[in-house]
Amino acid sequence: MEQNEKGLLEVLIQRGMVPSFAFPLDVCTFTARESADGETKLTVNTSQDMRIALNSFVPGNYLTIDKKTYLSHGMTATMIPSNPEAIINRVQHIFGDEEKYLTEYNYCNECDTVFKSVDTSLQKDKNPCPICKVSARDGEILSKKLIRPDGFAPRIVPVDQSKNERTGDVKINGYGPMEAIDQTRQTNIGRKFRAKAKFPSPYINNNDAENQQLIWESKEWQNIKAYSMQKDDVEGEGTELVVANRGYSDNGWSICKSCGLVALDEKDTRSQGHNRPYSISPEETRRFPEERKPELIEASKRLCNGEWESGLFFGYSFRTDLIFFRIKLTSPLDMKQRLSATMRGAITAIKESLITETTLYLNLVDREIEGGYRHISLPRVDKAITENTNDEYIDIFLFDAVSGGAGLVDLLDDDAIQAILSQTEARLKGERCHGSKCQRACIGCLLDFRNSTEHSILNRIHGYELLQYLKASTPPSPTMLDEDRVVNLIHRLEHLDSSLGYSLKGNSVYQIQRNPEDTPLKIHFHSILTLWSAEGVINLEEGFGIEEVTRPSDADLVCCIPFEVARDSPSEVIGRLHQYFDPPQESIDFTDLF
């Protein structure tokens, strides 16, 4: 078989058409090609599923194997061309044919949305993100090169009898023992970016239609529908997801285009030569043609001086079975804040609950179902609206954790989805919490090793508030889970400032006065997920706006305050409320106070 030819099984595997329930199809290796006595010694050769490897094998990670700790430092190629130069420069063929080995990865540098394609005709220098535009952010779509690694490896250096690295004028690459240094003293090289499966969004007005099929809707759940996805409307081929590790600070990796060494520090790219992530022993140099052997042997002894290419992402795409729950976002949910940590915490809480409840309902082993979410903006289909407007959605997707799919999520029918949503509601309400209901998240309801990187943002209460909106269009409220929450907040405010007298008006509106002759000010405490912009309600987007109140003609105006703001900064809130009774002589901008 010619080098560029592929067998039928390999093609089927790469296209995700063969289920991999019992074994991974996309595999990445970690190898240590050391040498001694003129021979190559493959002392380490382990493998992992590609999605796991893109987190655990990538450069900068430490791996302990057979009581020795290795520092991953380079990218390797499993199959190299037959030409003799490839023995020395094992990844040079990848960068010599980027159209074949590298793909394009389009993503927003602000909201993290991944796009299937982009409309480059909008602007020459910048391509603004349509998702960020809705959220009043300045996100820009960037295009990076995505490289699918065969494997990773440590840097291999010449060592002495004590296994310490030899420096100075020494023979390199096999002419003497070469090993990876045991990293007994580990260091924190930098922040690791977790590689997650992304469901690319179609770009607005790009006619990049998706072949989705509505599989569930219910009058009980007004703002959510469930869909399945198929490639080109062909059953069995699944949906394409993409996984990328963007390196430290999301700026990508710098890789030597000759040997595959990956820079862990800027000084790596400035050094005069470097050791390769593999040795070249005399055993391998026997494959050099006789007429070029002296030249090539001499080249193999020298340090690598290959050029560096920066901004590369490690990643790959795979196909699997997928369904998604589409959430339509409308008022009073705050569109401009939908990318905030608060909204992300609510969405992530719903997503994690759905994964857990789906796994339990189908009686599966943990980790067989995974999920994520994406933001999507689609042209509005409404004949009554003539202007160009878009509807905003969030898609929470669940997929089989094996490439090719095992048909697990395809088992979800109407009854299953209805039951899973009901159990998700109970979980977010706090019925699975250990002991008393937690105030954010606990191991009973949400926290798990699977979502350890998201523990800092998960919020069960916000997730429940958002879920109630999805179910009955009920605006998120701090009293949904605990009617005493607002009452307790008022007691706290009264304790801090007794000069303000509070009285409840209705179910959620409080009225304050400092003196009997003062015009009362009405206050409504609402969820931080909502944006109250209706007439007669002060919009907190630009601050309290109390300084704009003209008394007494605006006596019925309500001061709208996010509950979390008042809870976390009560003294600041009290100071702002006093502005109503003693307005400043000059207008004050309160925008940056919260």
N, C-alpha and C positions, 0 to 999 in steps of 0.2 A: 504494500500500500504506500502510495506517495505521501510525503510529509503533510501536504495540505488537504489530503483526503480524510474523511471521517467515516467511521462505521455507523450503521443504522442505530445501534444501541446508544452510542455516544450522542448522536443528534437528538434522539428522543429524550435522553436524560437532560441535555442542555436546554431543551425547549420546555422542560417541566411536564412532559407528557407521560412519564413513568412515575407512579406513586412511590414514595420513599418512606412508607410507614415504618418499616423495620430497619432501614439504614439510610444515612444521609447521602444525597446525591452530590451536593456541592461541598467539597471537602477542601480544607486548607491544612497544610502541614507546618510543623516546626522541626527543622533539622539542624544538626551541628556536624558539618563535614570537616572533621579534624584530620590530622595526618601525623604519622610517626614511622620511622624506619623505611621511608620512601613510599609508603602506601597510604591510601585514603582510608580513613576510619569514620564510618557513619555512626557516631556514638549516640546520637539522639535522632529519632525519627518517629514523631508522634503526630496525630492528626485530630481535627475537630470539625464539626459542622461549620460551614463558612460563617454563619451569623454569629456563632459563639467565638470563632477565631478572630473576627473583626473587632472583638472587644478584648480578648485575652491574649492573642498572639502578636498584636501589632507592636511595632517598635516603641520602646519605653516601658514595656511590661516585663516583670520578672517571672520566670517559670522555674520551679524547682522539680527536677526530674532525677531520680536515682541519687538523692542526697546532694545534688549539685544544683546551684542556682544560676540560671542563665539570664542575661539581659538581651531581649530581642532588639536587634539593631539593623536588620536589613531585610530586603525582599528577595525571594529566590524564584527561579523558574524551574519547573519540573522537567519539561521537554525543551531541549535546546537544539538549534540547528546543527547540522553535521559538519559545518566548516570549522577549521581549527581555531579561529579567533574566538569562537563561542565558548571554548574551553576556558579561556582567560576572562572574557567579558560575557558573563552568562545572561545578562538581561538586555544586551545591546540590540538584539533583534526586536524587542518590544518597542523601544523608542525609535527604531528605524522604520517601523510600520505602524504608526499610531492609529491610522484609520482602522486597522484590523484589531488591535489590542486595546485601544482606549475608546471609551464612549463619553458622551456629553451628559453632564449632570447640571440641571437648571434649578436653582433654589433662591429663595429670598433671604437676604442677609439680615432681615429684621424679624419676620414672622415665621421663618423656617419652613414655609410652604415649598414643596417640590412640584415642579411643573413638567408635564410631558414635553411641551414645546413652548417656545416664546415667540412673541411678535416683535421682531427686531426693527420693523418699519416705524415704530412709534417715535423713537429718538435715536440719534446716532451714538451719543455717548452714554446715555443711561436708558435703562428699561425699567420704568417704575412698576412696582408690584400692585396689582389690582386689589389684593386683599388688604394690604396696608393702607391703600388710598381710602377705603371705606372706614378704616379705624384711625384716620387722621395721622398716619405715620408716613415716614419717608423711606420705606423699604425699596430696595433695588434688586432686580433679578440678576443674579450672577451665573455665568456658565463656567464650569470647571471640568477638567478631564478626570474621568473615573477609571481607575485601573483595577482589574480583577487579579488579585495575587494568587499565585499557585501556593506560595508558602512564605514563611519568614524564618530568620536565622539569626544567631548571635554573630558578633564580629570575631573573626578568628585571627589570633596573633601568635607570633613566635614566643615560645616559653623556654625557661631553663629547667634544670633538674628539679627545682623546688616548685615548679608550676607557676612561676611569676613571669610576667611579661618581660621579654628582652628588648632593650632599647639600644640605640646606636647603630653602628654599621654591621648589620647581621643579614644573613641570607633569609629571604622571604619565601613563603608558599611552599612548604613541604621539604625544603632543604634543611632539615632540623625539625624537631617537634613543633606542631602548631595546634593550639587549643583555644577554646573560649574560656576566659578567665572566670573562676568561680566568684560570683557576686555576693560574698558573705556580708558585705556592708552595703545594704541597699540605700538608695537615695530617692527622694521625691523629685523626679525629673520634671514633671509638669502636670497640668490638669488633663485628665483623660476624657475624651469625648466618647460618649456611648453611642454605638451604631445601632439604630433602630430601623425596622422595616417601615418604609414610607409608601403611602398610596398616592401616586402623583395626581395632581389636579389638572384638569383641562384648562387651557388659557382662554379667557373671555374673548369672544368674537373670532376664535380661531377655527370654528367648525370642527373641533376635535371631539366629536360626540362619543359618548361612552355607551356600550351595549349593556344597559342595565334593565332588570326586570323587577317590577314591583311584586313582592312576595307576601307582604303583610301590611295592613292598615286597620285601624280600629277607631270607632267613634269615642271610645274611652280615652284614647291617647290622641289628642287633637293635633299636636305639633310634631309628630314623629311618624316616619314610615320606614319600612325595611325593604331593601333591594338586594338582589344577587347580581353578580357580574359574570359575563362570559366574553371571551375574545372573539370578536367578529361574529357574535351570536352563535358560536359553535360550542355545544355542550362538551365539557370534559377538558377544555384547554386552560381553564382557570384565568386568573387575573395576574397581571405583572406588578410586582412590588419591587422596590429598590432599596438597598441598604448601603449606607456610606459612612465611613469613619473619616472625619474631616481633620483629624490631627489636633494639635494643641492650638487653643484660641481660635479654632475653626478656620485657620488660614491654610490648611493643607500641609502636606509633607514635602520635604526636599529630598529627592532621590538621585543617587548617582546613576547616570544613564548607561554606564558601562558594567558595573558590578552589582548594583542594586542596594548598596549601603544607604541607609536612611539617616539623615542628620537629626540628632537629638538636641543639638545646640547649634547656634549660628557659627561658632568657631569650627564646627565640623566641616562646613562648606568653605572655610577660609584656609584650612590646613594644606600644607604642601604634600599631598599624597595621603592615602589612608589604606588600612588593611581591609581586605574584602570580607564579606560574610561567608566565606568558604576558603578552603585551602586548595592549592593546585600541586599535587604531589608528582614526583618523577614517574609514578605509575601512569598518570594521566597524560604526561607529556610524550609518552610512547606513541600516542595517536597522531602526533604532529607529522606532516610529510617530511621526508628526509631532507629535501632541498631547503626547507624553511625551519628545520628543527632548531639550529643554534639561535636564530633570531627570535623564535617564539619562546624558547626556554628562557632566554635572557629577559624577555618581556614578562614572563610569568613570575620571575623573581622580584621584579620591581613592585613598589607600592602602586596602587591604582591612582591615576590622575584623571579620571573621567569627569565630564561636565555634569553639573547639577541642574536639575529641573525642579522648580518650586511650584507650590500651589496644587499639588496632585492629591486626589482623594482615593483611598482604598475602598472598594465596594463592588457590588455585583447586583444583578437583578434575577428574580426567580418568579415562577408562576405557581399559584396555589389556589385552592378554593377559598372564596371570600364572599361575605355578605356585609352590608353596612346599614346602619340606622341613620337616616337623614333628618337632621334637626333644622327647622326653619326658624331663624332668629328675627323677631319683630319687636316693636315697642311693647312694654317698657324696658326690655333688655337693652343694655348699653352697648350699642354697636362700636362706639369709639374705644371702649374698654374691653372688647372681646378678646384681645391679645394680652390682657393684663394677667398677672400672676393669680389674681382672684378668679377670673373666668377659667383660666387653665386648670386651677385646682378643682373647680366644680366639674369641668368636662372630664378631667382625668379620673375623678372619683366615680363618675358614672361609667366610664370606660372600664375601670378595674372591676367594678361590681358586675358588669355584664360578662366579663371574661370569667370571673369566679363562678357566677350562677350558671353560665352556659356549661362550664366544665362539670359542675355538680349535676346539672339536669341530664347531661348525656352520659354521666357516670364514667368520665374519662380520667386518665392519669393527669396530674398537674403538669403544665407546660405544653400540653398537646394543642391548646388553643391560645393564640396570642392576639393582640389587637393594637390599635392606635387610633388617631383621629387626624382629620385634615380640614382646613378651611376651604370653602369653595364659594365662588361668586358667579352666578349665571344670569344671563339676560332675562328680564321679566317678561313673561308671556301674558299680556293683559291688553286687550283691544281698547279698553277705556283709557289707557295711559299712552300718550303719544310720544312723550319724551323718552330718551334712552335712560333706563334705570335698570338696576340689577337686584335680584333677591340674594340674600346672604344665608349661607347654610354652614353647618358643621356636620361632617360625616364621621361617625364612630364606626370603625370597621373591625370585624373579627375574621381571622383566617386560620387555616390549618398550619400548624407550626412545622410541617414537613414540606419541602419543595415538591411540586407536582400535585400536592394535596392528597388527602386520604378520604375525602368526601364527608368529613365530620360536620362542618357547618352546613352542608347541604341537607343534613337531617332535620334542621330546624323548620318546622311547619308552623301553622297559625297557632295551634295549641301550645307548642313549645315556646314560641316567642312571647305569647301572652303570659305564660307562667314565669318565664325568665324575667320579664319586666316587673311582674308583681313581686318576685323575690328580691329583685334589685331595689325596688322601692322600700321593702322591709329592711334590707341591709343598710341603706342610707338613712333610714329613719332612726337607726340605732338599735334595732332588735338583735343584732349579732354582736354588739359590743360586749366586752367582758365586764360584768358588774354594772355600774352606772354608765349612762350614755357618755361617750367621749366628747370632748369639745372640738376636736379636729379630725383625728384618725387614730386607730389603735389596731393591734394585731387581730382583734376579733372581727373587725368590720372591713378594713382595707389594707393594712400594712402587711407586706409579704416580701420575701427575698426577690421575687420577680420584679417588683416595682421599687426596689431599694433606691434607685436613682431619682425617683419622683416623690420620695417621702416628704421632702421639704415643702411641696406645694399641694399635696393631697388634702382635701377638706371635705369631710363627710357632710357637714351642715350645708355648705354652699352647693354640694352636689344634690342634696335632697331638695333644696329650694329651686334649683334649676329643673329637676325632674318633675316637680309639681307644676311648673309652667308647661312642660312638655305634655303633661297629662291633661290638664284642665285649663290651660292659659291663665293660671293663677299667678299674679305677679309675685316674685320672690319676696318674702317678708321675714324679718327676724322672729316673728311670733309663730311661725309654722311648726316648729319643733317644741317650743317652750313659750307659753303665753306670758310667763313671768320675766322673760329676758328684758323687755323694754321697761317693765316696772322696776326691776332691779337696777337698771341703768339710771332711771329717774331718781331713785333713792341715793345712788352714788353721786349724782349731780347735786342733789339737795344737801348732801353731807359736805360737799366741797364748797358750796356757795349757798348759804341760807338766805341771802338777800333776794334770790329769785324764787318766787312762789309758783309751783306747778299744779295744774289741775287737768284731769283727763277729760277730753271731749270726744265722745264716740268711742270707737274701739282702738284707734291707733294715733289720734291726734291729741297732742298735749298743748296746753295754753300756759304761757308764763307771763307774770307781771312782777315788777320790782316794787311799785307803789300802786295803791288802789286807783290813783288818778291816771296812771299810765295806760295807754292803749295796749291791750294784750297782744302778744305775738303767738301765733299758732305754729307748732312744730310737728313735723311728721318724720318719724324714724323709719327708714326703709333699708332694704338689702343693698349692699354695695354692687350687686349684679345689675341693678336697674338704673335707668336714667329717666327721671321724672321731668318731662319737658312740657306737660300740658299747661294750658292757660290757667293762671292763678297759682301756679307752683313755681317757686324760685329754683332755677336750674343750678345745681352745684358744680357743673362742669367748669365754671370760671370762678368758683368760690361761693361763699354763702350768699353774696349779693345783698346782705342786710343794709349795707351803706346806701343802697339805691332806694330803700323803702321811704316813702314820703308819708308820714303820719299826719292826720288820722285817716286820710282817704283810702289807704291801703290796709285797713284794719283786718280785712278778710284774707290777706295774702298769707300763704303758708311757707314757713322756712323748712326746706326739705334737707334732712341731714342723714347721711349713711350711718347705719347703726354701728358698723365697725369703726368708723372714724370717731364717733362720740365715745365708744367704749374704750378705745385705745388712747385717745387724747382728750379726756374730759376737761382738763383745765384750758386747753386751747379752744374747745367748743364754748365753754362758759365765757371766755374773753370775747369771742365773736358775738355771742348773744347780747352781751352788754353794749356792743356797738349799736344795737337797735335802739336802746334807750338813751345812749349818749353818742349820737352819730358824729363822726369827725367833721371838722370844718371843711377839709379838702377830701376829695375822693381818694380812697386807698385801694390799691390793687391787692386782693387777697388770694390771687391765683396760686401762688407758690406755697401757701401755708399748708396745703394738704396735697 
